[in-house]
């Protein structure tokens, strides 16, 4: 059996980013063959990644990349299990590289993105390697890409909320202001015309039921419902909301004065819609103590 030197372990650690004991174990198993040890650790890492795939990953980061001319932009959400890992340099570098790939390659979906390469290696393989190195489930959750002949406004807040906005007319500063507004106010649609009919009907039914409890005549109830419906539509639509930088005017009026028209927006918030099982760590520890 070949003697495993500290220098060999150090080299393997530098090339894989794995722990010292894991590197030494791999070198022992491969009789000091560095390349074979790397391949062994890679296969082991893939197995570990598969085992971790079922664990909830609701933390993470939203990254935005934009072309130099400002006409193209990409936004990705990549998830981890903990906020601690979301701040890890390797995790952030991976997220940056994925976002840059989306911007340049315009993949059709997450599967197509995963098959693309970063520095000659498929993104899916890089992801699995990162799972093995960091020890948490890491997932490419979603991405979007935007192109415009106008202005794209982009804004990220703490790496947890990201927004892209497509504005026709106006200027880059106005587009960014609208992106900041969307991040803060989270509108559902651009305007009333974009609100799904079934969503309006559902809200109207609730308002009618509430108004009927007042005992007022039908014509009065209809006016009450229409007034409340208009108020609700203003609250959920971008153009109807009070502008965060000047609440005395709406976003729609601000844009109109600037000669600008909002075409579309996309807002990502880390972990939204992901169900995470609540964990009682105290009970978990107590059970382990009793079991021991």
Secondary structure as GFF3:
##gff-version 3
##sequence-region A 1 292
A	DSSP	alpha_helix	6	16	.	.	.	ID=ss1
A	DSSP	alpha_helix	20	29	.	.	.	ID=ss2
A	DSSP	alpha_helix	34	52	.	.	.	ID=ss3
A	DSSP	beta_strand	59	66	.	.	.	ID=ss4
A	DSSP	beta_strand	72	80	.	.	.	ID=ss5
A	DSSP	alpha_helix	83	86	.	.	.	ID=ss6
A	DSSP	alpha_helix	89	105	.	.	.	ID=ss7
A	DSSP	alpha_helix	110	115	.	.	.	ID=ss8
A	DSSP	beta_strand	117	118	.	.	.	ID=ss9
A	DSSP	beta_strand	121	122	.	.	.	ID=ss10
A	DSSP	alpha_helix	123	134	.	.	.	ID=ss11
A	DSSP	beta_strand	139	147	.	.	.	ID=ss12
A	DSSP	beta_strand	151	157	.	.	.	ID=ss13
A	DSSP	beta_strand	161	169	.	.	.	ID=ss14
A	DSSP	alpha_helix	172	185	.	.	.	ID=ss15
A	DSSP	three_ten_helix	192	194	.	.	.	ID=ss16
A	DSSP	alpha_helix	197	212	.	.	.	ID=ss17
A	DSSP	alpha_helix	218	236	.	.	.	ID=ss18
A	DSSP	beta_strand	242	243	.	.	.	ID=ss19
A	DSSP	beta_strand	246	250	.	.	.	ID=ss20
A	DSSP	alpha_helix	251	257	.	.	.	ID=ss21
A	DSSP	beta_strand	260	269	.	.	.	ID=ss22
A	DSSP	alpha_helix	281	291	.	.	.	ID=ss23
###
